[in-house]
Amino acid sequence: MAYNDFDTGNHWLPFTPNRHFRKEPRVFVRADGMHLTTHDGRQVIDGISSLWCVGAGHNRREINEAIKTQLDTLDYATTFQASNDRAFEAAGMIAALAPGDLNKVLFCNSGSEAVDTALKVALAYHRARGEGHRNVFIGRERGYHGVGFGGISVGGIPANRKAFGVAMLPRVDHMRFIHDPVDNAYIHGKDPVWKEDPLLELEQRILPLHDPSNVAAVIVEPVAGSAGWYLPPQGYLKRLREICDKHGILLIFDEVITGFGRMGTPFAADFYGVVPDMMTFAKCVTNGVQPLGGVVCRDKLYDQMMKTDAPEHVVEFFHGYTYSGHPVACAAAVATLQLYQQHNLFQRAGEMGKVLGDAFHSTLKGLPNVIGIRSLGCASAVELAPIAGTPGKRAYDIFLDCFKRGAWVRPAGDVLVIAPPYIVEKSHIEQLVGTLAESIRRHA
Ligand SMILES: Cc1ncc(COP(=O)(O)O)c(C=O)c1O
């Protein structure tokens, strides 16, 4: 099949330079295991789990069968004023996997919706406990929390924000980014240790500026994924938890990328031993095959919302999506979570992540323009010096070159990330990292 068998004129691609894409389209038509097949019959190794989604690899029979069975049983039914058996089953499994008393699951369809849902829960919860004045949100520079207006407001990626200023949430502030390119440019399987305390700024400048009593929630990605796999300094998340507790501020972990195994544990919350008040999730919860996202909330949030004086027929939380808890998506989640468990895939992610990190550091360090490498969990990133005047171009060219040579990697600014499915083998890692190394050399 040639690419011009497709009419590419109608589909406006998301987060894609469309003008360039139309000159050189990349179209996938099949997938299996670790590989994607292009329209012209080439095999491309999926080095980023298809945008951090496909933890168990592609085309898993168990998940496919569960979806087909669900379609033949209950295809869809409203999720307002009723629900379905699969939604309760999926919620139960997610709550059982989540740490502490993170037990109440609100479903939606994507990570962006999960973030907006979590922000709304925070406002509604504080209002329910008589603190409606708590309406300031604090995110972090270069944080990615999806593309809803809430998500881009607390998010800190300038390009995602710059055209939408007037429509952003008004009372939002951002903590400084967590990157130390001097002492911690190369990090391999451990927490970066900082000389200074990056949270002093929150304690001494941001919170006093807004007054902590006005702050509803702090939201962070435990590891900054979309920006290019930036790791939290040692003790950062624990201290963030303590600061939030001290001031009655909710702590939200956006685990859309880190959730369901990427760190070698169910969630990054487990990896770092810190229980947030809410955790957002999406992507790997269904192995990417059905759109499903959600927020897991601590019991106290739900309990507070139920403690209302309103009559029993009145809705407690005016929020939800037509497809919140869609039975087919939830069937996919149930089958996916069973599969992860049966094959110990989270543990495998941790083990193969070490192999990936070793390959990154031993192969890429010292190559032309390489200025940093960060490896933790089942993901590694290599940071390149930008071409003067055209930031992002070097990594974009390398990404295209890798694709032509059969490896799908992810550019993020001038960082290239590999985050393979947890079923990855050593030979796949050698191919991925080897292709990346050759390409970095070619683009010196
Ligand atoms: C941390 C984080 N939050 C939210 C999102 C948004 O998810 P979605 O694209 O499903 O809306 C993403 C997507 O990559 C993400 O990485």
The ligand as a Gaussian input file, in Angstrom:
#p B3LYP/6-31G(d) Opt

LIG

0 1
 C        1.025000      13.507000      32.854000
 C       -0.029000      13.604000      31.799000
 N       -1.232000      14.111000      32.122000
 C       -2.214000      14.218000      31.226000
 C       -2.035000      13.812000      29.928000
 C       -3.137000      13.981000      28.933000
 O       -3.654000      12.748000      28.555000
 P       -4.581000      12.635000      27.254000
 O       -3.697000      12.875000      26.082000
 O       -5.107000      11.221000      27.347000
 O       -5.660000      13.652000      27.393000
 C       -0.808000      13.259000      29.546000
 C       -0.585000      12.819000      28.178000
 O        0.492000      12.436000      27.779000
 C        0.227000      13.183000      30.497000
 O        1.438000      12.715000      30.182000

